[in-house]
Amino acid sequence: MPPPSAAATSTTAAASAARDDMSPAEARLAMMELANMVSVPMALTAVIRLGVPAAIWAGGANAPRSAAELLPAGHPDPSVLERLLRLLASRGVFSESTSTSEDRTTTTRRFALTAVGRTLVPEGASGASYADYVLQHHQDALVAAWPRLHEAVLDPRGPEPFARANAGVPAYAYYGKDREANQVMLRAMTGVSEPFMHALLDGYGFDGGFHGVATLVDVGGSSGACLEMIMRRVPTIKEGINFDLPDVVADAPAIAGVRHVGGDMFKSIPSGDAIFMKWVLTTWTNDECTAILRNCHAALPDGGKLVACEPVVPEETDSSTRTRALLENDIFVMTTYRTQGRERSEEEFHHLGIAAGFTGFRAIYLDPFYAVLEYTK
Ligand SMILES: C[S@@+](CC[C@H](N)C(=O)[O-])C[C@H]1O[C@@H](n2cnc3c(N)ncnc32)[C@H](O)[C@@H]1O
């Protein structure tokens, strides 16, 4: 997959031209949509909590259901659920079909999962899916941070909105203290990682990627799910070290060939032939990233590789789903993890590597969200 290019630039022009052409009424309508946007993720969270995607896919295939069929018999008002489903159908999560009774007095709307909705149903052995990621983002402690987002702008070096809203406790420390939040985070990371890891291993892992590696360290490896997938596909790796915070690895499942090691990547990182690190740098400031990358550099042999998978923001701003997903995640990081933690461009990631002592760098685009950043010592 090529990096964002000239095509993105022309999309920018097209998008802004469309806005200039809007009538005042269209502009008010567009703003009305933005003002009510919170309804979308909250409706999504509600239907997941209610088990709707799993119920529609219960037989291993789409079985379109009406709101009444998704609720217990005798429910007093299925139209409340139907309203959520219609909104999400308008957003592409469900497809909607209607049927009219023979006497033409009632119309029933039935909902099935679209390709987007299917991401909410587990496919891998872990039983996790994007539904777990949605649930993780909408826990009370995370939602409470959002009304304080403007404080991040006013005081960018101060505590991030999450810490401001949660008695000064940063998100990772909060997960460490709250067993349920920790488990939800482990499942969320697994649910998002599994499909990406298939793409990574198909496109990168076998040939050049992990060639000749016997010991692989996953820094910030969460449950160890990524490491397990790599080791299943790359038989030369005999030992996997899943390195994460002590509270996180304490809850990680046992995995054959994987040693869970608790520690702090800002202090030191276990040595290995290569290091894998996914979705870690994004949540930290430039100085913190340099400290992590220096510790990775120290843990590698000469010629050793750090394979980091991170969202990489395009230089151009456009209205594509890819750019929106990346920029929305950037603000999630600002709100939840670090005000000055951020999604970065390929060039910024390159410079961080140079500052930490790495001499080789290349970026590989295998997936629309994560890029593979290969640093060589
Ligand atoms: C966004 S998650 C990514 C998890 C996993 N790599 C994945 O992509 O599925 C970031 C991970 O970094 C870990 N982490 C945060 N601070 C850390 C530290 N000081 N030392 C080691 N790991 C840390 C978190 O516990 C979490 O598992």
The ligand as an ORCA input file, in Angstrom:
! r2SCAN-3c Opt
* xyz 0 1
  C      -1.750      1.046     23.281
  S      -1.172     -0.317     24.201
  C      -0.560     -1.395     22.928
  C      -0.553     -2.827     23.318
  C      -0.026     -3.809     22.271
  N       1.306     -3.495     21.857
  C      -0.947     -3.859     21.066
  O      -0.759     -3.111     20.122
  O      -1.913     -4.625     21.097
  C       0.316      0.295     24.954
  C       0.976     -0.689     25.901
  O       2.125     -0.072     26.503
  C       2.197     -0.515     27.841
  N       3.008      0.387     28.673
  C       2.645      1.619     29.123
  N       3.628      2.142     29.887
  C       4.633      1.217     29.910
  C       5.923      1.189     30.544
  N       6.360      2.237     31.272
  N       6.695      0.084     30.376
  C       6.255     -0.960     29.634
  N       5.050     -0.977     29.003
  C       4.243      0.102     29.142
  C       0.747     -0.533     28.263
  O       0.512     -1.274     29.436
  C       0.068     -1.128     27.034
  O      -0.005     -2.519     27.095
*
